[in-house]
Amino acid sequence: MESQAAERIASEIYNAMHDNVATGTDLRDLERRLKIRLGSLIIAAGGLLFAGELEAGGRANTSSRGTMITLIA
């Protein structure tokens, strides 16, 4: 009886570990999704900066740090 209980517990532990381990395919899929989201974020930020530059008329503001585009009209 004790060996059956121990076997059942060992099986449950094995199944829990097996179900929670990421495979190489899982990690590649996660990497692909993160790259897509990061790329989308970069494109959106670039679009916002470009739209702000157009709205401000592309005027340049020179400061001690160098030339910066004025984004607020």
C-alpha positions as CSV (number, residue, x, y, z in Angstrom):
1,M,0.0,0.0,0.0
2,E,2.8,2.4,0.9
3,S,4.6,1.9,-2.5
4,Q,1.3,2.6,-4.4
5,A,1.0,5.9,-2.5
6,A,4.6,6.8,-3.1
7,E,4.3,5.9,-6.8
8,R,1.2,8.1,-7.1
9,I,2.9,11.0,-5.3
10,A,6.0,10.6,-7.6
11,S,3.7,10.6,-10.6
12,E,2.0,13.8,-9.5
13,I,5.3,15.5,-8.9
14,Y,6.6,14.4,-12.3
15,N,3.4,15.5,-14.1
16,A,3.5,18.9,-12.3
17,M,7.1,19.5,-13.3
18,H,6.6,18.3,-16.9
19,D,3.6,20.6,-17.4
20,N,5.4,23.7,-16.1
21,V,8.7,23.4,-18.0
22,A,9.1,25.6,-21.1
23,T,10.5,23.9,-24.2
24,G,12.8,25.5,-26.7
25,T,9.8,26.0,-29.0
26,D,7.9,27.8,-26.2
27,L,10.9,30.1,-25.7
28,R,11.3,30.8,-29.5
29,D,7.6,31.6,-29.7
30,L,7.9,34.0,-26.7
31,E,10.9,35.6,-28.2
32,R,9.1,36.1,-31.6
33,R,6.1,37.7,-29.9
34,L,8.3,40.0,-27.8
35,K,10.2,41.2,-30.9
36,I,6.9,41.9,-32.7
37,R,5.6,43.9,-29.7
38,L,8.8,45.8,-29.3
39,G,9.0,46.6,-33.0
40,S,5.4,47.8,-32.9
41,L,6.2,50.1,-30.0
42,I,9.2,51.5,-31.7
43,I,7.2,52.2,-34.9
44,A,4.4,53.9,-32.9
45,A,6.9,56.0,-30.9
46,G,8.6,57.1,-34.2
47,G,5.2,57.9,-35.7
48,L,4.3,60.1,-32.7
49,L,7.7,61.9,-32.9
50,F,7.3,62.4,-36.7
51,A,3.7,63.7,-36.3
52,G,4.9,66.1,-33.5
53,E,7.6,67.4,-35.8
54,L,5.2,68.0,-38.6
55,E,2.7,69.8,-36.3
56,A,5.5,72.0,-34.9
57,G,6.6,72.9,-38.4
58,G,9.9,71.3,-38.0
59,R,11.4,74.3,-36.2
60,A,14.8,73.5,-34.6
61,N,15.7,74.7,-31.2
62,T,19.5,74.9,-30.4
63,S,20.4,74.4,-26.8
64,S,23.7,73.6,-25.0
65,R,23.1,69.9,-25.7
66,G,22.9,70.5,-29.5
67,T,20.1,70.7,-32.0
68,M,16.7,69.4,-30.9
69,I,13.4,69.4,-32.8
70,T,10.7,71.4,-31.1
71,L,7.7,69.2,-30.7
72,I,5.3,71.7,-29.1
73,A,4.0,74.6,-31.2
